[in-house]
Amino acid sequence: MSAEKAEEAISTLVELGLTEYEARCFVALTRLPKGTAKEISQVADIPRSRVYDTIERLDRNGLVDVQQTDPREYKAVSVETACRRLREDFDSRISAAENALAQVEEPSSQEDEGMWAISQPEHVTDRIVSFLEEAAETINLVVADASVVDRRTRDGLAAAVDRGVDVHVEVPTADDRNAFESSVPADDIVVAPDLETTAAVYDERPGQLLVVDGQSIVAVGIRESDLPDVVQETAVWTYGNDHGFAAWVRTLLDNRLEQYADDRTDGG
């Protein structure tokens, strides 16, 4: 193992929760068949006086074996075993944090005043999926560009349909409609050609608009990136029904739904 690779391994172990001395001692031992405290100190480049307590912690965590010789010798467990134990420890910490956070008193109201911005595409989807999971009565999804609607969103729509939520989706083309039919009943998907002609504003164009139960709203805009066939997503979201943005969006969507209902009646 080169010195550069050793430093990379040390940094990674520190990110996983080991102290720097623990990471240095463990990596040093992976470079030795076995080693005394003096040898570990030399390879790890840490004070010999700190090797003993550091190795003791690694031993408690199941990352090294100790041979009761004079002087004592130490050996790292296999990389596979170490990674499994580090993963188990990490998962245990996540579970502990989850349990602790679950005990924290939640605010009496879920309403978040104002608008909140999201700039990372994966966070946009996270917000959309979380609102879909919370949907109790209605979901209205207006899609201007189906390329930004991923599998997690469609799965969230399908789960909502299974729960009995009233789902309504608007898409710009018949091909887009076909892409949604595995998640949403065909009668609840409307082809709205006007969505294909939505204009860009400062190089950003509409991507999708979600309204859940008339109050949870995510509005997504997209723009082309420098990479081929890759778009950048930004979004704003809000929760609540007592401010202007929610009122406007809810009213506009209600008007569209009424128009579709009238068109179906006239067509019948």
N, C-alpha and C positions, 0 to 999 in steps of 0.2 A: 504494500500500500504506500503510495507516494505521500509526501508531506502535505501536498495540496488536497488530496483525497481524504487524508486523515482530518484535516481542519474542516472540510465539508461535512464529514461524518459527525464531528464534535458539535458543529453548529446545529445540525439536524436533531441530535439527541437533546441538546439544550432546549430547542423549540418544543420537544415532546415532554419536557418537564424535568429533566435531569439538571443538576447544577453543573457549572463548567468543570469543576474538579471531578465530579462523578463521570461526566462524559469523557474527559481526558484520560482518566484511569481506565475506563472500560475500553476505549479505543486503543490505548497502549497495550492492554492485555490481549486484544484481538490480533495484535501484531507480534505477540510472543506466545510460544507454546505454553509457558507458565513463567511467573516472575515473582521475585521478592519485592519487598517495599522499596528497597534501594533501586532495583532495576526499573520498577514502575515509575519511580520518581524521575529517573533519568530519561526514560522514553516519553513520559507524559509532560515533562518539563514543569513539574510542580514541586513545592517543598516536600521533602521526605516526611516531615512531621505531620503533614496533612494527608498523607497517603492512608494511614491507619484508619482514621475515622471515616474517610471517604469509602474505603474498601468495605468497612463494616456496614455502611448504608447500602452499598451495592449488594452485599451478601444478604441483608435483610430483604431486599427486593428480588432476590433470586437471580441476580445477574452474574454472580461470580461464585466459584467454588473455592474453599479454603482447605489447604493441606496442612495438617498439624505437624510440621517439621520444624527444625531449628537451623536457620530462621524459617518462618512461615513462608509458604509459597501459595500463590494465587493463580487461578485460571478462569478465563471468561467462559461462560456457557456459550453454546453455539449461537450463531447469529439468528437462526430460526427461532430458537427458544427465547432469546432476548426480545426479539420483535413481538412474539406472542405475548410475553409477559408485559411488555410496554403497552401493547394494544389493550390488554385486559385492564391495566392500571388506568389508561386514558379513558376507556369506556366507563370504568367505575367512577372516575371523577365527573364525567359528563352526567351520569345517572344521579350522582350526589347533588350536583348543581341543579339538575332538573327537579329533583325532589324538594330541594331547599327553596327554589324559586316558586314552586307550586304552593308553598306555605305562605308566601308573601301575600299580604292582603291586596286584592285587586281594587282599583277605583270603582266606585259605585256606578259610574257611567263610562261607556266605551267611547263616548264622543270625543273627538280630537278637533279642537277649534282650528280653523284655518286650513291652508293647503300645505301638503307635504310633497317634496320633490324626491324622485328616484332617478339615479343616473346610471345604475348598472343593470344590464338586461336581465341577469338572473334574479335580481331583486324585484324587477318589474313582475316577472312571472310569479315569484314568491307571494307578492302582495295580491295578485289576481287570484291565485289558488287559495289563499287564506280567506278571501272574501267569498269565493265559491263554496268553500267548506262550511262557512257560517250561514249560507243562504237558507232562509226558512220558507219564503213565499214565492218570490219572483227573481228572475235573472234576465236582464236585457243586455245582449252583447252585440255591438255594432262593429263590424270588421271592415275596414277600408283596405287593408293589406293582409291577406291570410298568411303570408310568410312569417309573420311575427307571432302567430298563434301556435304554440308547440303542443306536444303530446300531453304534458301535464295539465294544460288548460282544458283540452278536450276530455281528458279523463275526469277532471273536476266537473265539467258539464254533465257527463254521463252519470256520475255519482249523484248529482243534484236531481237529475231526472228520475233516477231510481228512488230517491227520497220523496218524490211527489212534488218537487218544486216546479213552478210554471216557468219554463225556459223559452226565451225567444231570441233568435239569432238572425242578424241581417248580414248578408255577404254580397260582394259586387258581381259575382258571376255564377253560372250554373256549375262550373267545375269546382268552385269554392264550396258550393252547396253540397256537392258529392263528398267532399272531404270531411264535412261535419255530420253526414247522415249516419255514421257509425256510432255517434255519441248522442245526437239529438234527433227526435222524431222529425220526419221530413216536413210534416205540416207546421212545425214550429220554426222552420228555416225559410227566410224570405230572401229572394234575389232582388237587390236594390241597385240597379245600374248606376244611379247617381253617385254611389260610393266610389266608382271608378274615376270620377272626374273631380274628386276633392283636390283643391289647389294647395300647392306648397306655400308656406310662409317662411321667409328667410331660410330657404333650402330644407325646411322641415315640413313633412306632410303627415296627415293623420294615419295612425296605425290601427288602433282599436279603442273602443269606449265601452266600459263595463259599468252597469248600474245594478246593484243587488239590493233587493227589498226596498227600493226607492231611496236609499240613503248612502250606501257604500259605493263610492265612485272611483274608478281608475281611468284616466285619460292618457293614452299613449301616443307619442309622436315618434316618427322615425326619420332618419336621414342617411344618405349613402355614406359609407366610409371609404377610406383609401384602398381597402382590400376588396378584391372581386367578389361579387354576390354576397357581401356582408353589409348589414345595415346596423346602425346604432340606434338604440331605443332610449328614450327618456320618458318620464311620466310624472304626472301629479296625481295625488289621491286625497280623498277626504272622507270623513265619516260624519254623518249627521244630516238632518233635514231642515235645519233652521238658519241656513245662510244662502246667499245669492247664487253661488255656483251650483249647489245641489238643486235649488229651485228651478234654475234655468235648464239644466240638463234633464231633470225629471219631466219638466213641461214639454221640452222639445221631443223627447222620446215618447211621451204619452200621445202627442200629436201625430207622430209617425205611426204609432200602433193603431190609432183611430182611423188614420187614412187607409192603412192596409185592410182593416176590418171593413171599411166602406167599400173598398175596391172588390173585396171578396163577395160582399153582398150584391153589388152591382153586377159582378160577373156571373153570380148564381141566378 
